[in-house]
């Protein structure tokens, strides 16, 4: 009888502990056939529309409304099975641990900056790095959050950073990211220096602490965002964006962003950009539409028009088609442009 009671007590104790903590394995695999004309890789390729990831997310209930959180996310290329770009860290997507409570959420490590994470809600392709999308170019005005990292690394994350999200108050939320000045094995940046004496030598530390901040407001069908960011070489970016759903199945969105490169450029230091778009869902069908322009000082404008279509086979799997036309300068200082056409067909699966 006593052994039975002890066994029951141990079962209850360990069962309770298991119920208070959990780890979720999740991921995405996206692959398609794509072609972009008039580029160095003007050929039909097997590649991806979305970031492919394998992630581990955990939460532990510490009691009194306090929770411990962690998230690790690996990125890979499905056509080769290699780590994404073969030069990025193992946990390229993010590697963060933190606490959540009535005060909000605090995390430490590597992840999307506050601005970069928030702005994807106002982009027609939801921030996907698709060639037909706008997030990696116009929606951030061609800006990089991490210019002093290894060449080829992600441009929309902070490493060695602290991330804070407030609770949502009457539809309002504030998000802040602050990084240290640590060196990340980055390349030399000539900037206002010379080739022999660059403004930022290879593996330089930041000249100021990078920071990123965004504030969002949601009220029924309406949502809005303001955001600002400064990176490790003191390039500054600010943006405003909004979206509206006149009916539940239709989302309209628009954004404006401006970048100031005055710390590293003598001339043509300002870049402005804007994007408008729409998503329309009818049953298993989703239509994506976008148009945007980027206007660097002293350089011809970049113009892009894109359309996309997704067909859901299940809640986790869909087929997609993207078509895009983009007029961009041949070089940064170009006075004539290059028209590029993009075609993509693929399948996306979440697990």
C-alpha positions as CSV (number, residue, x, y, z in Angstrom):
1,X,0.0,0.0,0.0
2,X,2.8,2.4,1.0
3,X,4.7,1.6,-2.3
4,X,1.6,2.3,-4.3
5,X,1.1,5.7,-2.6
6,X,4.8,6.6,-3.2
7,X,4.5,5.5,-6.9
8,X,1.4,7.5,-7.2
9,X,3.0,10.6,-5.7
10,X,6.1,10.3,-8.0
11,X,3.8,9.9,-11.0
12,X,1.8,13.0,-10.0
13,X,5.0,15.0,-9.4
14,X,6.7,14.2,-12.7
15,X,3.4,14.4,-14.6
16,X,2.9,17.9,-13.2
17,X,6.4,18.9,-14.2
18,X,5.9,17.6,-17.7
19,X,2.6,19.6,-18.0
20,X,4.4,22.8,-17.0
21,X,7.0,22.7,-19.7
22,X,7.0,21.7,-23.4
23,X,9.3,21.7,-26.4
24,X,8.0,21.9,-30.0
25,X,9.8,20.9,-33.1
26,X,8.7,22.8,-36.2
27,X,9.9,23.7,-39.6
28,X,9.3,24.7,-43.2
29,X,10.4,23.2,-46.5
30,X,9.9,25.2,-49.6
31,X,11.2,24.3,-53.1
32,X,10.4,25.4,-56.6
33,X,11.6,26.0,-60.1
34,X,12.5,29.6,-60.8
35,X,14.0,31.7,-63.5
36,X,15.1,35.4,-63.3
37,X,16.2,36.9,-66.6
38,X,19.1,39.3,-67.2
39,X,21.1,38.3,-64.1
40,X,24.4,36.5,-63.5
41,X,22.3,33.3,-63.0
42,X,20.0,33.7,-66.0
43,X,18.9,30.1,-66.0
44,X,16.2,27.9,-64.7
45,X,17.0,26.7,-61.2
46,X,15.7,24.7,-58.4
47,X,15.6,27.0,-55.4
48,X,13.3,28.4,-52.7
49,X,10.7,31.1,-52.2
50,X,10.7,31.0,-48.4
51,X,13.4,30.5,-45.8
52,X,13.6,26.7,-45.1
53,X,14.0,26.1,-41.4
54,X,14.1,23.4,-38.6
55,X,13.3,24.9,-35.3
56,X,13.0,24.0,-31.6
57,X,10.8,26.1,-29.4
58,X,10.4,25.6,-25.6
59,X,8.5,27.1,-22.7
60,X,8.5,26.3,-19.0
61,X,5.9,27.6,-16.6
62,X,7.8,29.0,-13.6
63,X,4.7,29.9,-11.7
64,X,3.1,33.3,-10.7
65,X,2.6,34.1,-14.4
66,X,6.4,33.8,-15.2
67,X,7.6,31.7,-18.1
68,X,11.1,30.7,-19.4
69,X,11.4,30.7,-23.2
70,X,13.9,29.5,-25.7
71,X,14.0,29.2,-29.5
72,X,16.7,27.7,-31.9
73,X,16.3,27.8,-35.6
74,X,18.5,26.2,-38.3
75,X,18.2,27.4,-41.9
76,X,19.0,25.1,-44.9
77,X,18.8,25.0,-48.7
78,X,16.4,22.1,-49.8
79,X,18.0,21.7,-53.2
80,X,21.4,20.7,-51.8
81,X,20.6,19.9,-48.1
82,X,23.4,22.3,-47.1
83,X,23.2,25.0,-44.4
84,X,21.8,28.2,-45.9
85,X,24.4,29.9,-48.1
86,X,27.1,27.6,-46.5
87,X,28.6,30.7,-44.6
88,X,25.8,31.4,-42.1
89,X,25.8,30.2,-38.5
90,X,24.2,26.9,-37.5
91,X,21.3,28.7,-35.8
92,X,21.0,31.4,-38.5
93,X,17.3,32.0,-37.9
94,X,17.6,32.7,-34.2
95,X,19.1,31.5,-31.0
96,X,17.4,33.2,-28.0
97,X,16.5,32.5,-24.4
98,X,14.4,34.7,-22.1
99,X,11.6,35.3,-19.7
100,X,8.0,36.3,-20.2
101,X,5.6,37.7,-17.7
102,X,3.3,40.6,-16.9
103,X,6.2,42.9,-17.8
104,X,6.3,41.6,-21.3
105,X,9.0,39.4,-23.0
106,X,12.8,39.7,-22.7
107,X,15.1,37.6,-24.8
108,X,18.9,37.5,-25.3
109,X,20.9,36.2,-28.3
110,X,20.3,36.4,-32.0
111,X,17.1,37.1,-33.9
112,X,15.1,39.5,-36.2
113,X,15.3,43.1,-35.1
114,X,12.2,44.8,-33.7
115,X,11.7,46.7,-37.0
116,X,12.4,43.8,-39.3
117,X,10.1,41.5,-37.4
118,X,7.2,44.0,-37.3
119,X,7.4,45.3,-40.9
120,X,6.6,41.9,-42.5
121,X,2.9,42.4,-41.5
122,X,2.7,45.2,-44.0
123,X,4.4,43.5,-47.0
124,X,2.3,41.7,-49.7
125,X,4.5,38.5,-49.5
126,X,4.5,38.6,-45.6
127,X,8.2,39.2,-45.5
128,X,9.2,36.1,-47.5
129,X,12.6,36.5,-49.2
130,X,10.9,35.7,-52.6
131,X,12.3,37.5,-55.6
132,X,8.8,38.6,-56.4
133,X,8.5,40.0,-52.8
134,X,9.6,43.4,-51.5
135,X,11.0,42.8,-48.0
136,X,14.7,42.4,-48.7
137,X,14.9,45.4,-51.0
138,X,12.2,48.1,-51.2
139,X,10.4,47.4,-48.0
140,X,13.6,48.2,-46.1
141,X,14.9,50.6,-48.8
142,X,17.8,48.3,-49.4
143,X,19.0,48.6,-45.8
144,X,21.1,46.1,-43.9
145,X,20.7,45.6,-40.1
146,X,24.0,43.7,-39.8
147,X,26.6,45.2,-42.2
148,X,29.6,44.1,-40.1
149,X,28.8,40.4,-40.1
150,X,30.4,37.8,-42.4
151,X,29.8,38.4,-46.1
152,X,26.6,36.5,-47.2
153,X,25.1,36.5,-43.7
154,X,21.5,37.6,-43.0
155,X,20.9,41.3,-43.3
156,X,17.8,41.6,-41.1
157,X,19.1,40.3,-37.7
158,X,21.1,41.4,-34.7
159,X,23.6,39.1,-33.0
160,X,24.8,39.7,-29.4
161,X,21.5,41.5,-28.6
162,X,18.8,42.0,-26.1
163,X,15.1,42.0,-27.4
164,X,12.1,43.3,-25.5
165,X,8.4,43.3,-26.3
166,X,5.9,45.0,-24.1
167,X,2.5,43.5,-23.4
168,X,-0.3,44.6,-25.8
169,X,-2.2,47.6,-24.2
170,X,-5.5,48.5,-25.9
171,X,-4.1,47.4,-29.3
172,X,-0.7,49.1,-28.7
173,X,2.7,47.3,-28.5
174,X,6.3,48.5,-28.4
175,X,9.3,46.4,-29.4
176,X,13.0,47.2,-28.8
177,X,16.2,45.5,-29.8
178,X,19.7,46.7,-28.7
179,X,23.0,45.0,-29.8
180,X,26.5,45.2,-28.4
181,X,29.5,46.6,-30.4
182,X,31.1,43.2,-30.7
183,X,32.9,42.3,-33.9
184,X,31.4,39.5,-36.0
185,X,34.2,38.8,-38.5
186,X,32.8,41.2,-41.1
187,X,34.4,42.5,-44.3
188,X,36.1,45.9,-44.6
189,X,33.8,48.8,-45.5
190,X,35.5,51.6,-47.3
191,X,32.9,54.2,-46.5
192,X,34.5,57.6,-46.2
193,X,37.9,56.1,-46.1
194,X,40.1,54.6,-48.8
195,X,40.9,51.1,-50.0
196,X,44.1,51.1,-48.0
197,X,42.5,52.8,-45.0
198,X,38.8,51.8,-44.9
199,X,36.4,53.6,-42.6
200,X,35.7,50.1,-41.1
201,X,38.5,47.6,-41.2
202,X,37.8,43.9,-41.5
203,X,36.4,42.5,-38.2
204,X,35.7,45.9,-36.9
205,X,33.5,46.6,-33.9
206,X,30.5,48.8,-34.2
207,X,31.0,52.6,-33.9
208,X,27.8,52.8,-31.8
209,X,25.4,50.3,-30.3
210,X,22.9,49.2,-33.0
211,X,19.3,49.6,-32.0
212,X,15.9,48.9,-33.5
213,X,12.4,50.0,-32.3
214,X,8.9,49.6,-33.5
215,X,5.4,50.4,-32.3
216,X,2.2,48.8,-33.6
217,X,-1.5,49.5,-33.2
218,X,-4.3,47.2,-34.1
219,X,-8.0,48.0,-33.9
220,X,-10.3,45.6,-35.7
221,X,-9.6,45.7,-39.4
222,X,-7.0,48.5,-39.1
223,X,-3.3,48.1,-38.2
224,X,-0.4,50.5,-38.3
225,X,3.3,50.6,-37.5
226,X,6.1,53.2,-37.0
227,X,9.7,52.0,-36.8
228,X,13.3,53.2,-36.7
229,X,16.7,51.5,-36.7
230,X,20.4,52.2,-36.6
231,X,23.0,49.6,-37.6
232,X,26.6,49.1,-36.6
233,X,27.9,51.6,-39.1
234,X,25.3,54.2,-38.1
235,X,23.1,53.9,-41.2
236,X,19.6,55.0,-40.1
237,X,16.2,53.8,-41.3
238,X,12.7,54.9,-40.4
239,X,9.3,53.7,-41.7
240,X,5.6,54.1,-41.4
241,X,3.1,51.5,-42.6
242,X,-0.6,50.6,-42.4
243,X,-3.1,47.9,-43.4
244,X,-6.9,47.7,-43.7
245,X,-9.3,44.9,-44.2
246,X,-12.5,46.3,-45.8
247,X,-13.8,42.7,-45.7
248,X,-12.3,39.7,-43.8
249,X,-10.8,38.1,-47.0
250,X,-9.2,41.3,-48.4
251,X,-6.1,43.0,-46.9
252,X,-4.8,46.3,-48.3
253,X,-1.4,47.6,-47.2
254,X,1.0,50.4,-47.8
255,X,4.4,51.5,-46.4
256,X,7.0,54.3,-46.8
257,X,10.6,54.1,-45.6
258,X,13.7,56.3,-45.7
259,X,17.3,55.4,-45.2
260,X,20.2,57.8,-44.3
261,X,23.7,56.6,-45.2
262,X,25.4,59.9,-44.3
263,X,27.8,58.4,-41.8
264,X,29.5,56.3,-44.6
265,X,28.8,58.2,-47.8
266,X,29.8,61.7,-48.9
267,X,27.1,62.1,-51.5
268,X,23.8,60.4,-52.5
269,X,23.3,59.4,-48.9
270,X,19.5,59.2,-48.8
271,X,17.2,56.5,-50.2
272,X,13.4,56.5,-50.0
273,X,11.0,53.7,-51.0
274,X,7.3,52.9,-50.9
275,X,5.3,49.8,-51.4
276,X,1.5,49.2,-51.9
277,X,-0.1,45.7,-52.0
278,X,-3.1,43.5,-51.4
279,X,-3.9,39.9,-50.4
280,X,-7.3,38.4,-51.4
281,X,-8.4,35.0,-50.2
282,X,-11.2,33.0,-51.7
283,X,-11.6,29.5,-50.2
284,X,-8.4,27.6,-51.0
285,X,-7.2,30.4,-53.3
286,X,-5.0,33.4,-52.3
287,X,-4.0,36.2,-54.6
288,X,-1.0,38.5,-53.9
289,X,-0.4,41.8,-55.6
290,X,2.3,44.5,-55.1
291,X,3.9,47.5,-56.6
292,X,6.8,49.5,-55.3
293,X,9.5,52.1,-56.0
294,X,13.0,52.8,-54.5
295,X,14.5,56.2,-55.2
296,X,18.2,56.6,-54.2
297,X,19.7,60.1,-54.5
298,X,21.4,60.6,-57.9
299,X,20.4,57.2,-59.2
300,X,17.5,56.1,-61.4
301,X,14.5,54.6,-59.6
302,X,14.0,50.9,-59.0
303,X,10.4,49.9,-60.0
304,X,8.8,46.5,-59.3
305,X,5.4,45.0,-60.0
306,X,4.6,41.5,-58.8
307,X,1.6,39.1,-58.7
308,X,1.4,35.8,-56.9
309,X,-1.1,32.9,-56.5
310,X,-1.3,30.3,-53.8
311,X,-3.5,27.2,-53.7
312,X,-3.9,25.5,-50.3
313,X,-3.9,21.7,-50.5
314,X,-4.3,21.5,-46.7
315,X,-3.8,23.9,-43.7
316,X,0.0,23.1,-43.9
317,X,0.7,22.8,-47.7
318,X,0.2,25.0,-50.6
319,X,1.3,25.4,-54.2
320,X,2.4,28.8,-55.5
321,X,3.1,30.8,-58.7
322,X,5.0,34.1,-58.7
323,X,5.5,36.6,-61.6
324,X,7.5,39.8,-61.3
325,X,8.9,42.6,-63.5
326,X,11.6,44.8,-62.0
327,X,13.5,47.7,-63.5
328,X,16.7,48.3,-61.5
329,X,20.0,50.2,-62.2
330,X,22.9,48.2,-63.7
331,X,25.1,49.5,-60.9
332,X,24.7,51.7,-57.8
333,X,25.7,54.8,-59.9
334,X,23.9,53.8,-63.0
335,X,22.0,56.2,-65.3
336,X,20.3,53.4,-67.3
337,X,18.4,50.4,-66.1
338,X,18.0,46.7,-66.5
339,X,14.6,45.0,-66.8
340,X,14.4,41.7,-65.0
341,X,11.6,39.2,-65.3
342,X,11.0,36.5,-62.6
343,X,9.0,33.3,-62.8
344,X,8.5,30.8,-60.0
345,X,6.4,27.6,-59.4
346,X,6.8,25.6,-56.3
347,X,5.4,23.9,-53.2
348,X,5.5,25.0,-49.6
349,X,5.0,22.8,-46.5
350,X,4.9,23.6,-42.8
351,X,5.5,20.9,-40.2
